[in-house]
Amino acid sequence: MAVLIEDYADIHLRIVELLESSRRAAVRSVNALMTATYWEIGHSIVEFEQGGAERAFYGDALIRRLAVDLTASFGRGYSVRNIEQMRRFYLSWPIAQTPSAQLPGDQVSPPAVAQSLIAGAKDLLQFAPQFPLPWSAYVRLLSVKNVLARNFYETEAIRGGWSVRQLNRQIDSQFYERTALSRNKVAMLARSASGDVKVTLTPEEAIKDPFVLEFLDLKDEYSESALEAALVQHLTDFLLELGDDFAFVGRQRRLRLDDSWFRVDLLFFHRRLKCLIVIELKTGKFSYADAGQMHMYLNYAREHWMKADENPPIGLILCAAKGAAEAHYSLDSLPNKVLAAEYQMVLPDESLLADELTRSRQLLEKKKRGT
């Protein structure tokens, strides 16, 4: 019996989608299982080392011997460095219930340990879901010495679906430390400490200040058009810097007022704020005239670009520098919400970031004491 072309196309599409979805799920499952296996290998090594002073003394020799034997049996991936990372992985990511953790390592004989590992291998799938990131991501996270920062990066990588490349860039650019430079750092620390998690988000919280655009690799002198072109060319990195709620809409969006044409540099949409974000780029210092121009753009965007179910658009003036007083008196109490944020081509000195974190914590403690 002949099959209708339309019917075949429909069922073929469904089957292809099913197979692709299954393949992606299988890859995720295999990655999680392998990561859990590496964690269990680290656990086994630590368990061996805790079996007395003599075993601890020969810990390094054990890793070297394992590297040779495992490489001979399973190929690449079991170098001394990799096995040491598995050991550190276990120590850095403790899990309450594990297959072999139920057996005290210093009280069982080697055959019993081997039997427990075989039983543990069968149960690895039970705690594999606790490792949602690929092994290479955990290897990168191991390089973060600060436990709070490491936990932060792991959480954000899971929540934002970061690739290992994105995770690497965020760590290299000290994304965690740069939160200390936020205007609202103290407020965020206070909410975190009290357990008060806000469902709503303010524009000031959604838009960071400053931005660090080290990925552009621009020279000392560049025009606003060159800055815009570089941001679009490196749009993936720029979106990562903006935050995962930003969606790119377009560049050089034209609008006509009377007989004059104007162009908005960049246009984004913020999913949580549910509004358009109009971005103007300034290679120089912020000026009160910039606020007036943005106010005009937002009035036009509100009337012509905003959808019925959206909130009023927000303006962001991204500038090389801004004076606190001029920005305050230019932007405060405007009918439209306009923010000014600085951008930097290099990350501030690490000591400066540490000082900012210390000051933020001190301000938070003063608030708690009511002083």
C-alpha positions in Angstrom: 0.0 0.0 0.0 1.4 3.4 -1.0 2.3 5.9 1.7 1.1 9.5 1.3 4.1 11.8 0.9 2.6 14.2 3.5 2.1 11.4 6.0 5.6 10.0 5.5 7.2 13.5 5.9 5.4 13.9 9.2 6.3 10.5 10.7 9.9 10.8 9.4 10.3 14.2 11.1 8.9 12.8 14.4 11.3 9.8 14.3 14.3 12.0 13.5 13.5 14.3 16.4 13.0 11.3 18.7 16.4 9.8 17.7 18.2 13.1 18.1 16.6 13.7 21.5 17.5 10.1 22.5 21.1 10.6 21.3 21.5 13.8 23.3 20.1 12.2 26.4 22.4 9.2 26.0 25.4 11.5 25.7 24.4 13.3 28.9 23.9 10.0 30.7 27.3 8.7 29.6 29.0 11.9 30.6 27.3 11.8 34.1 28.2 8.2 34.5 31.8 8.7 33.6 32.1 11.7 35.9 30.6 9.6 38.7 33.1 6.9 37.9 36.0 9.3 38.2 34.7 10.6 41.5 34.5 7.0 42.7 38.1 6.3 41.6 39.2 9.3 43.6 37.2 8.0 46.6 38.9 4.6 46.3 42.4 6.3 46.3 41.6 8.4 49.3 40.1 5.3 51.1 43.4 3.5 50.4 45.5 6.4 51.7 43.4 6.5 54.9 44.3 2.8 55.6 47.2 3.8 57.8 50.5 5.8 57.7 52.2 3.3 55.4 49.5 3.5 52.8 49.5 7.3 53.0 53.2 7.3 52.5 52.9 5.3 49.3 50.0 7.3 47.9 52.0 9.0 45.2 53.5 5.6 44.2 50.0 4.2 44.0 48.9 6.9 41.6 51.9 6.4 39.4 51.4 2.6 39.3 47.7 3.1 38.5 48.5 5.5 35.7 50.7 2.9 34.0 48.3 0.0 34.4 45.1 1.8 33.6 46.6 3.4 30.5 47.8 0.0 29.3 44.2 -1.4 29.9 42.0 1.6 28.9 44.2 3.9 26.8 44.5 7.7 27.2 42.9 9.6 30.0 44.6 8.0 33.0 47.8 9.9 33.3 49.2 10.7 36.7 47.8 14.2 36.5 44.3 13.0 35.5 44.2 10.4 38.3 45.3 13.1 40.8 42.5 15.3 39.5 40.1 12.4 40.3 41.4 12.3 43.8 41.0 16.0 44.2 37.5 15.8 42.7 36.4 13.4 45.4 37.8 15.6 48.1 36.3 18.8 46.7 32.8 17.4 45.9 31.7 15.4 49.0 28.6 13.2 48.7 26.7 12.0 51.7 25.7 8.5 50.4 28.0 6.6 48.1 28.2 3.0 47.1 31.5 2.3 48.8 31.3 4.9 51.5 29.2 2.5 53.5 32.3 0.4 54.2 35.0 1.7 56.5 38.2 1.5 54.4 40.5 1.0 57.4 38.7 -2.1 58.6 38.2 -4.2 55.4 40.7 -6.5 53.6 41.8 -5.8 50.0 39.4 -8.5 48.6 36.5 -6.9 50.5 37.5 -3.5 49.1 37.5 -4.9 45.6 34.1 -6.5 46.1 32.7 -3.2 47.3 34.0 -1.4 44.2 32.4 -3.9 42.0 29.1 -3.5 43.8 29.7 0.3 43.7 30.1 0.3 39.9 26.7 -1.2 39.6 25.2 1.6 41.7 27.0 4.5 40.1 23.9 5.5 38.2 22.2 6.3 41.5 24.3 9.3 42.2 25.5 10.1 38.6 22.7 12.8 38.4 24.6 14.8 41.1 27.2 15.6 38.4 25.2 17.4 35.7 28.3 19.0 34.2 30.8 17.2 31.9 34.1 16.0 33.5 36.1 18.8 31.7 34.0 21.4 33.5 34.7 19.9 36.9 38.4 19.8 36.0 38.2 23.5 35.2 36.4 24.2 38.4 39.1 22.4 40.4 41.4 25.3 39.5 39.2 27.7 41.5 40.7 27.7 45.0 38.0 29.8 46.6 35.2 27.3 47.6 32.5 30.0 47.5 33.6 31.1 44.0 33.8 27.5 42.8 30.2 26.8 44.1 29.1 30.0 42.4 30.6 29.0 39.0 29.1 25.5 39.2 25.7 26.8 40.0 25.7 29.4 37.3 27.1 26.9 34.7 24.2 24.5 35.5 21.6 27.3 35.5 22.9 29.0 32.4 23.8 25.9 30.5 27.3 27.2 30.0 29.7 25.3 27.7 33.1 24.5 29.0 34.4 27.4 26.9 32.0 29.8 28.4 32.8 28.5 31.9 36.5 29.0 31.2 36.0 32.6 30.1 33.9 33.4 33.1 36.6 32.1 35.4 39.4 33.7 33.5 37.6 37.1 33.6 37.0 36.7 37.4 33.2 36.9 37.0 32.6 36.0 40.6 35.0 38.7 41.9 33.6 41.3 39.6 30.3 41.1 41.3 32.0 43.1 44.1 32.0 46.1 41.7 28.2 46.0 41.4 26.3 49.0 42.7 23.9 46.6 44.5 26.4 44.2 46.0 25.5 45.0 49.6 21.8 44.5 48.9 22.4 41.2 47.1 24.6 40.0 50.0 21.9 41.0 52.5 19.2 39.1 50.6 21.5 36.0 50.3 22.3 36.0 54.0 18.7 36.4 55.1 17.4 33.8 52.6 15.2 36.4 51.0 15.1 35.5 47.3 13.2 38.1 45.2 11.0 36.8 42.4 11.0 40.2 40.8 14.1 41.9 39.4 14.9 45.6 39.2 16.7 47.1 36.2 19.6 48.1 38.4 20.0 44.5 39.5 19.7 43.2 36.0 22.3 45.4 34.4 25.8 45.2 35.8 28.2 48.1 36.2 31.0 47.9 35.1 31.1 45.7 32.1 34.5 44.0 31.2 35.0 43.6 27.5 38.5 42.2 27.4 37.4 39.7 24.7 37.2 42.5 22.1 40.9 43.0 22.0 40.6 46.6 20.7 43.5 48.9 20.6 43.9 52.1 22.7 42.0 54.3 20.1 38.8 53.1 18.5 35.5 54.7 17.3 32.0 54.0 18.5 31.3 52.2 15.2 34.3 50.0 15.7 33.2 49.2 19.3 29.7 48.3 18.0 31.1 46.2 15.2 33.4 44.3 17.6 30.5 43.7 20.1 28.4 42.2 17.3 31.3 40.2 16.0 31.8 38.7 19.5 28.1 38.6 20.2 28.2 35.3 22.1 30.8 36.7 24.5 28.9 39.9 24.8 25.7 38.1 25.7 27.5 36.1 28.3 28.8 39.4 29.8 25.3 40.9 29.7 23.7 37.9 31.3 21.6 35.0 30.1 18.3 36.9 30.2 19.4 39.2 27.3 18.3 38.3 23.8 19.7 40.2 20.8 17.2 42.0 18.6 19.3 44.1 16.2 21.8 46.8 15.6 21.5 50.3 14.0 17.7 50.2 14.4 16.5 53.3 12.4 13.8 55.8 13.6 12.6 58.9 11.9 11.7 62.1 13.8 10.4 64.9 11.6 12.9 65.1 8.7 15.8 63.5 10.6 16.9 59.9 10.8 18.4 58.5 14.0 19.9 55.0 14.7 19.9 53.1 17.9 23.3 51.3 18.3 22.1 48.0 19.8 18.6 46.7 20.8 18.1 43.7 23.1 15.1 42.2 24.9 15.3 41.2 28.6 13.2 38.1 29.3 12.7 38.6 33.1 12.2 42.3 32.9 10.0 41.7 29.8 11.1 44.8 28.0 13.3 46.1 25.3 16.8 47.3 26.3 18.1 50.2 24.1 21.9 50.5 24.3 23.9 53.5 23.2 27.7 53.2 23.0 30.0 56.1 24.0 33.7 55.9 23.7 34.1 58.9 26.0 32.7 60.1 29.3 29.0 60.2 30.0 27.3 63.5 29.5 23.9 64.9 30.4 23.3 65.3 26.7 23.4 61.5 26.3 20.6 61.2 28.8 18.4 63.5 26.7 19.1 61.6 23.5 18.3 58.3 25.2 15.1 59.7 26.7 14.0 60.6 23.1 14.8 57.1 21.9 12.8 55.5 24.7 9.8 57.7 24.0 9.8 56.5 20.4 10.4 52.9 21.3 7.6 52.9 23.8 5.2 54.2 21.1 6.4 52.2 18.1 8.4 49.2 19.2 6.9 48.0 22.5 4.4 45.2 22.3 1.1 45.2 24.2 2.2 42.7 26.8 5.7 44.2 27.4 6.9 46.6 30.0 8.3 50.1 29.0 11.7 50.0 27.4 14.9 50.7 29.4 17.9 52.7 28.2 21.5 51.7 28.9 24.3 54.2 28.1 27.5 52.2 27.9 30.4 54.6 28.3 34.1 54.6 29.0 33.6 56.7 32.2 30.9 58.5 34.1 30.8 61.0 36.9 28.6 59.8 39.8 27.1 63.2 40.4 26.4 64.1 36.7 24.9 60.6 36.1 22.7 60.9 39.2 21.3 64.4 38.4 20.9 63.6 34.7 19.2 60.3 35.1 17.3 60.5 38.4 13.5 61.0 38.2 13.3 60.7 34.4 9.9 59.5 33.1 11.9 56.7 31.4 14.3 54.4 33.1 17.8 55.2 31.9 20.9 53.7 33.3 24.6 54.5 32.7 27.3 51.8 33.1 31.0 51.9 32.4 32.9 49.4 30.4 36.5 48.4 30.8 38.8 46.7 28.3 40.9 45.1 31.0 39.9 43.6 34.4 40.7 45.8 37.4 43.6 44.8 39.6 42.8 41.7 41.8 43.7 43.6 44.9 41.1 46.3 44.0 38.5 43.6 43.7 39.4 42.1 47.1 39.2 45.5 48.7 35.7 46.0 47.1 34.6 42.7 48.5 35.9 43.6 51.9 34.2 47.0 51.9 30.9 45.4 50.8 31.0 42.9 53.6 31.8 45.7 56.1 28.9 47.8 54.9 26.6 44.8 55.3 27.8 44.2 58.8 27.2 47.8 59.7 23.7 47.5 58.3 23.1 44.5 60.5 24.3 46.3 63.6 22.2 49.4 62.6 25.1 51.7 62.7 
